Every structure is written in structure tokens, then in C-alpha cells.
Amino acid sequence: MSTAQSRDLLILDVPEESRAAHARLLAADAAERYTAGGIDIAVGTPAWAGGAGLLVATDDPADLARLVDRRGLAVSEVAGGFAGAAHGLVLGIAGPTVPSPLPGADITGVDHVVVTSPNRDRIIATLCGRFDFDLRLDRVQSWGVHQLFLRRGDLLVEVVLHEGDDVDPAAPDGLWGVAWRTVDADATRARLTDLGIAMSEVRRGAKPGTRVATVKDPALGIPTIVLEQS
């Protein structure tokens, strides 16, 4: 019998019909939730969530919920933890749960998730100040995109900042995309291509030592890449 353990929860706000597409991607049976490494992935929003978001893992969700509440984010008890709304995202705390079905074949987990935000200080205050994420990178890249990378345990979040005179800093944040970790980008591309799924060529990633390919399957309901780390 599987033992309950604490894992982060990634909530994808995608239609129920996208579960078949995620099953093809992950070489698994269609399911509402998968476990990959230290992260649970909900394909579709649970009834209590109402949108996309992230719940961070802890062995004592009630204790962390009290701390998060003192830090200014009201969270309510939900199935398996606590959650609240923060500028367009569902954020909260996930307690110990038994694992869900695992991906098959070459996919081993979630490498990172991509969040968009119009407000650098707000997203840092939310993730670092309330949920103890570690800010690992804050840089305007050579291609002109201002990126943040934040980590908490197994959960790595890339934030793409929307900036400019026409950007409203009070606009909501959003969960934009997912990068799945693969042991072999070429093998994943070949497998998905054989299933009739359009794929980009495998290319060098922005991070040294990575190779990536874009999964061009609109049925997934969310921008998706696969990433190999050498």
C-alpha cells in the first residue's frame, strides 16, 4: 500500500477533454491527477480551486496555513490542504497524500512551470514573502525578456514579467505553461510524432546543458515543452 507523503501540487486550468492529450504526452492512462517526482499534477481544476495555481508541500499544512495567513494571504481548508486566491492564481499548502498514477516511458517529472506577471515586486512578495520561495535569478535576458526563477523544494517557477508603459501592474498573474522533464528529448519527440502529434525540432535550451522541444498539441490546453537535462 502506498504511503502518504508531502508533495507540491500543480493545478492546470484545462478542460476535462485535455486529459486524453495529457495521457498521450505522459504515456499513461487518462487521469485527473498524476504524480511525477515530488509534484502532483491536477489535469483540470478541482471543485475547490476555481483556477490554475500551485500548492506547496509541507508535513504540517495547518501550521504553515497559520503562518501564511499572518503574512497576509487568507487560506481556507480544502481537500488535502489549504488554498486561497492571490492576484489571479490559486496558491496554498498541500499536506501528505498517497501518490497518483506515474507517467510512463521517457517523462520523469515537471522540470518547471511558467507564470506570467505584470508586477515584479508583487510576485516576489507573494512567492518569497508568503511561501518561502528562494529567488534564484532576476535578469533581463539578451532576447529582451525579463525573467525570474524561484525555487522551493522540488518546485521551480519561471516568471515572465510583462513590462512597458501599456502594462497595468495591477493586472492578474497567470499560470502560462509547463516544462516536462524527459530522459531523452529525441525519444520523446519520436514517440509523440508517431502518435500524430506535431512537434518542433529538438533544440538547445536557454539553460546550458538542456535540450528542448515544443509539443504543438492544442488539445493539451496549455503551452507545453519537454526538456532534457544532460
Disulfide bonds with the S-S distance in Angstrom:
none
